[in-house]
Amino acid sequence: MSKVVQSAFVLFVATMASKVVGFLRDVCIAYVYGAGVVSDSYLMALNIMTVAFMSLLCVAIQSTYMPIFTSVEAESGKAKALKFTSNVINIIIIISLGISIFGWFFTKPIVKVFAMGFEGERLALTIQLTRIILFSVGLICVTYVLKAYLEIHSYFFITGIMPLPYNIAIITSVLLSKVFGVGVLAYGTVLAFLLQMLFLVPYCMKKGFKYKFVVNFKDKNVKKMALAIMPILVGASAYQINSLVDKNLASTLVTGSMSALNYAYKLNIFVIGLFVASITSVIYPVFSKLGSNKQIKELKKTYCQSINAVILITMPIAVGAFILAEPIIRILFERGAFDSSATAMTAKVLMCYCVGMTACGMRDITVRVFYSLQDTKIPMKNSIFCVVFNIIFNLLLIRFLKVSGLALASSLSAILAVLFLMFNLRRKIGRFNIQSIVKTIFKTGVSALAMAIVVRLMFGIVSQFNEFIGLFVSIGAGAIVYAIMVLVLKVDATKYVVEKVSNKIGKKVSS
């Protein structure tokens, strides 16, 4: 088994564990608070942190820190690289403290930017929770620096499971908040981010990290990092604007719309984060090496194989989730304050997200190819392109489909984004095996359709006795049918996977 496959598998296992606990966190919130004022307010407070910092600033920090650290270590030695790391951490803490203080005094306008439709109790509670949670900014940013440090040293498993202490702390806070008040949610969230950061510290020390109190804003590497962050922020912020627009429009709808959008979105990114992210995180270094060495022919081949693998994996999940959306939501969330009306609303949103699930995976892979070719302009243009069309689709579809229209708009803009990226990739590197990708989409689509028919029939029969067993049996039967169909239709990605497994087994037998 190659190092790339091993790393992907390790990251997959770690991510799976974290995603399961993260899902239990969402189930806990849904059980205790359902789809109402408290859940809307708390999820919006977390959304502000996610959009403004975790998915934007932190990702930019991590992306720029890694190559600069590697460069400093190669040119000046590890001691200089560690000093640079400490300097970055200290500067982040100082700036973050200023952000937190600023946020304390201007919490209301900040919340209104993210939730323009919140009024009365929902607005007041969101302000209260956000004001406290904003003090997590420094903790989150430092965590991502430590995460980058560990990934430089190939500690993928540790960085993969780092959300575990965070999610466990959030679950504990949610349960305690029912007894001691909603304020516990905010303080518990700050503690959760602290525990997540502290979880990484021993492993960083094990890999030679030594903290030093040094603050030098004039350091050339810090300046270089600051300049490099800006274009990444522009590109990454466009995707966050999409999320911001969706949440803002959802806040103008009936109470519970925000929660329904959030729960369905979490299930959608569960698949993307679990399967697609495991592929992209490991394949990106391969793309980078091929791109830097100008091995365009091999890059094209690797790109097509990666895209086909994503299609093979996500297509049946998207179709299955679309067919079984309501029973899935009911079994996962419908308990406590989360009633049947919340289930119906969330299921419709999930169905609309499923439309673009495969496209999202394809988009993430394609963007990495552009980055490997040191082209950040086209992905940035694509991000702006997505924002424009997402807003247009939002305004058109929300009139007819309400909150479900927001999810469908995201799916449609993701499909257009893939087409835009692939068109520009062909112009940049020349013809690649687009026929293979089209054939894979068609064949997996046919296979998923056959699977859907079996799933629907099996669920209709077995669910009459027990819905959970019906869901389990129908998913199992559907997986078998899908596997048989893709083998019979000779899907390219299936052949590739079978060959790899066969070769591995053959080597073990011969040895």
N, C-alpha and C positions, 0 to 999 in steps of 0.2 A: 504493500500500500504506500503510495507516494506521500511525501510530507504535506502536500497541499490537501489531499483527501483526509489525512489524519487530522490536520488542523481544522478542516471543515467539520469533521465528525465531532471532535472535541467541543468546538464552538456550538454545534447543534445540540449536543447533550446539555451543555451548560445553559444555553438559551432556553431549552425546553423546560428545565427545572425552574428557571427564573420566571418564565412565562406562566407556568402552572400556578406558582405562588402569586404572581401578579394578577392572574385571573381570579384566584380565591379572594384577593383583596377587593376586586370589583364586585364579586358576589357578595362579600361581606357588607360593602357600602350599599348595594342594592337591597339586601335583606333588612338592614337596619333603617335606611332612610328612603328606600323605594325611588320613585321618580318625582321628587317634590322640591320644595324650597331649599332644604338643607343640602340635598345632593346636588342641585343645580348650582348653589353658591360655592360649595366646597370644590366641586369639579371645575368650576370656572376659575377659582383661585389657583388650583393646580395647573389649569390650562395656561394661565398667565405665566407661570414659572416655566412650563414646558415650551411654549411658543417663544417667549422673549429670551430665555436663557438656555435651557437644556438642549433644545433642537436648533438653536441658532448660534448663540455666543459660545457655548461649550463645545459644540461640534467644530466651530471655526478654530477655537483654541487648540483642540486636540489635533486637527488637521495640519495646522501650521507648526505646532511644537515638535511633532515627530521628526520631520525632515531637518529642522534646524538643530535639534539635539544630536541627531546622527552626524550632521556635518561638523558640529563643534567637537564632538567626541573623536571624529576621524582626524581633524586638523590640529586640535589642541589637547587632546587627551580626556580621559573620563572625569578627572577632577574639575576641569573647566566646564564640562557638560553638566555636572552635578551642581556646580555653582550657578550656572545659567538656570537650571531647574528651580533652585531655591529662590533666585531672584524673581523668576516668573510667578512663583507661588506667592511671594510676599507682595509684589505689585498687584496681583489679582485680589488679595485680601484687602489692601488699602482702597482700591477702586470699588470693590464690592461693598465695603462699609459705607462709602459715599453714596452708592446706588440705593442701599437699604434705607439710609437716613432720608434721602430725597423721596423715596417711595413712601415712607412713613407720613410725610407731610402732604404728598400729592396722590394719595391712594385712590381717592374718588375719581379724578379725571383719568387715571390709569385704568381703573376698572371700567369706566364708561367707554373707553376706547375698545376694550375687548367685549363688552356686553352692553351695547347701547340701549337695549330693550329692557334692562333690569331696572325695576323701580321698587319703592317701598321696602318690604322686609327682605326680598331677594337682594336688593342693592346694598342695604345696610349690613347684612350678614356677609356678603361677599367682600365688602370693604374691611370688615373686622378680621376675617380670615386671611385675606391677602396681606394686610398690614404686618401681620406676624410672620407669615410664610416668606415674605420678601427677605427676611434676615438669613435665609438659606442660600442666597445667591453666591456668596463666597465659598460656602461648603461645596456647592455643586460644581463650581468652576475648578476648584482645587482637585476635586474627585476626578475630573476629566483629565487633568494633567497627570495625576498618578496612574490613571487608566492607560493613558498613552505611553507612559514610562514602562508599564508592565507589558504592553503589547509589543513594544520595541524588543523586549526580551522574551517574546513568544509565550507569555502567560495568558493565553486565550481563555483557559478554563476559569481562572480566577476572575478575569474581567467579565466573563459571561455570567457568573453567578453573583456578581456584586450587587444586583438588585434584591437579592434574597433578604439581607438584614433590613433593607429599606421597606420592603413589602410586609415583612413580619411586624415591624414597628407600626406601620400604618394600620394593619389589621387590629393590632392591640389598641391603638388610639381610637379607632372607630367604635370598638366594643366598649371602651372606657368612657367615651363621650356620651354614650346613652345614659350613663349613671352620673357623670360629673359635669356634663354640659358640653355644648358644641365647641367651646374654646379649646378643649383638649385636642380636637382635630388639628388645629393650627400648630400648637406647641408640639404635639406628637409628630407632625410632619417635619418640623425643624430637627427634632431628635432623630428622625428616620434618616434624613440627609447626613447628619453627623455620623451616625453609625455606619452608613454606607462608605463614607470617607475613611473612617478609622479601620474598617474592614480591610482596606487595601494597604494600609501603612506597613504592617509586618512583612508583607510579601515584597513591597518596594525595598525595605531595609535588607531583606534577604538577597535581593539582586544588587546590593551595593549602594542604595540611596542613603545619603547623609544630609540632613537638613542643616542649612546655615542661615543665620539672620543677615541677609544682604539685600539692600535696596538700591538699585542703580537704574534709574529711568533712561540714562544716556547710553547704556550698554548697546553696542551696535547690533547684537543679536536680538535684543528686545525690540529695538527699532525695526529690524528686519521682520520680526514676527508681527509687529503691529501693522506694518504696511501690507503684509501678506494676508492678514485677517480681513481687510476691507473688501476685496473682490469676492471672497468666499461668503461674506455676510450678505452682499448684494444678491448673489445667486440663491443662497439658502433662505434668505428672508422672503423671497417670492413665494416659495411653498408654504411658509408660515402665514403669509398674507391670505392664502387660500383658506387655511384653517381658521384664521381670524375672521374672515368674511362669513364663513359657514357658521361659526359660533355666534357671531353678532346677529345674523339673520335668524338663527334658531332662538335667540333670546327674545325676539319679537313675537314668537308664536306662543301657543298655549303652554302653561306650566307643565314641565315634564319633557318638552321637546329637546331641551339641552341634554338631559340625561339619556334620552333615547338615542340621540345622535352620538353621544359619548360611548355608551355601551356597545352599540353596533360598530362604531369605528374601532374600538378596542379589539373586538373579535376579528375585524378585517386586518388590522395591522399585526394581530397575533400570528396569522398565517404568513404575512409578508416578512415580519420580524424573525419568525422561527425558521422558515425555509429559505426565503430569498436572501435575507441578510447573512445567513450562514455561508451562502455561496459567494455573495459579493465581497464580504470581508476577506475571504481567503483568495478569491480569484483576482482581486485588484492588484496585489503585488505581482502576479503573473502577467497581467495586462501591462503593468508599468515596465517590467523588464523587457517584454517584447516590443513595446512602444519605443523605449529608449534605445534599443538595439536595432530599430528600424526593421524588425522582422514582421513586416506587414502581412505576409501570406499566412504565417502561423497565427498572428493576431486575429485575422479574419476567421480562421478555422476554430480557434478557441472561443471567439465571440459567439459564433453560430451554435457551438456545442453548449455553451452556457445558457443562451437564450432558449434553445430547445429543451434543456433540462428544466428551466423555470416553467415553461409552458406545460411540460409533462406533469410536473408536480402540482401546479396551481389550478390547472383547468378542472380536474375532477373535484377539487375542494370547492372551487367557486360554484360549480354547477350543483354539487351536493348541498352546499349551504343555502343556495337559492331555493332549492326544492324543499328543504327541511328547516327553513328559517324559523318558523313559528314554534315547532316542537323543540328546536335547539334552544331558543330563548326561554321558552317555558321551563324546560328542565334545568337550565343553568341559572336562571334569575328569578323565576316566579315563586317567591316565598316571602313571608313577612309583609313589608309595605309595598313590595313590587307586585301589583295585581295584574289581572288579565288584560286590562286596557293598556297598561304599560308594555306588556308582552306583545300585543298586536302592533303598537306603534313602533317598537324597537325592531320587530321582525321585518316590517316593511322597509325600514331604513337599511337593515342588513342586506336584504335582497337587492337593493339598489347599489350598495357598495360592491356586491359580488360581480356586477356587470363589468367593473374595471379592475378587478383583483389581479388578473393575469397581466393586464397592461401595466399596472404599477410595478410588477416584478420585472417585466421587460425594460421598462424605463430606467430602473435602477441599474441594471446591467449595462445598458447602452451609455448612460452618463459616465460610468467608470471607464469606458473605452476612450471617451473624449479626454478625461482627466489624464489617462495614461499617455495620451499623445500631447499632453501639456496644452490642451485647448480648453479654456474655461469660458470662452466667450459664447460658444454655441449653447452649452448648458444654461448659461445665464439668460440668453435670449429665449431659450425654451421655457425657463421658469416664468419670465414675463408673459410669454405667449399663453402659458397655462392660467396665470392669474386673470388675464383679460377674458378668456373664454369661460373660465370657471364662474366669474362674476356674471357674465351674460347668461350662461345656463342657469345659474342660481335664480336670477331675477325672472327668467321665463318659467322655470319649473316649480318654483315655490308657490306660485299662484294656483297651480293645479294639484300638486302632490304634497304641499306643505313641507314638513321636515324631511320626508323621503326625497323630495326634489333636490335638496341640498346634497344628499349622498349620490344621487344619479348624476348631478352636475359634476361632481368630483370624478366620477367614473368616466364620463364622456370626455372631460378635459385630459384625463390620463391617457385615453386612447389616442386623442389628437396629438398629445405630447410624444408618444412613441413613434407615430407616423412622421412627425416633424424631425425627430432625432435620427431616425433611420434614413430618411431622405438626405439629411445633411451628412451623415456618416458615409453614405455611398459616394457623395460628392468629394469627400475628404480622402478616403482610402481606396476608392474605386469599387468595382463590383465585388460583392461577397455573396455567399450562397443563400440569397433571399428565398430561392425556390424551396430550400430545405426547411426554412422557417414557416413558409406558407403551408407546405405539406404537413408539417407538424401540427400547426394550428387546426387544419382541416381534419386530420386523422384523430387527434386528441378530442376535437369537438364531436366527431361521430362516436367515438368511444364513450365520451362523457354523456352523450344523449342516450346511448344504450344503457349505460349505468343508471341514468336518471329514471328511465322507465322501470327498471328492476327495483330501484330504491323506493319509488313511489308505490309500486304494487306490494312489495314486502312490508313497508311501513303501514300501509292501509290494512293489511291482514293482521299482522302481529300486534300493532298498537291497540287493537280492540281489546286485548287482554292486559297489556301493560305498555305504556308509552315509552318508558325508558328502555325496556327490552326491545321494543319495536325499533327504536332509533339505533340501538346497538346492532341488532341483526341486519337491518336494512343497510347500514353503513358498511358492515362486513361483506354482505352480498354484493353491494355496489362496487367495493374495492376489488373483489374477485373478478367481476364482469369487466371492469375497466382494465385490469391487468391482462386478462385474456385478449380483449379487443386490441390493445396497443401492440401486443405481441403478434397477433394475427395480421394486423395492418402494417406491421414492421415500421413502427415509428423510429426515426433516426436516433433520438435520445435513448430509447429503450435498448436498441442494439448496442449503443455505446456503453450503457450501464451493465448490460448482460456480459459483454466482452470483458469489462474490467473485473467483474465478479468471478467470471469463469477463469480468467488468467490468475486471479488471486488464489482460487481454490486449487487450480492446477499446480501452482508453485508449492502450496502447502502439502499436497499429496505427494509430489515428487521429492520433497525434502523429508 
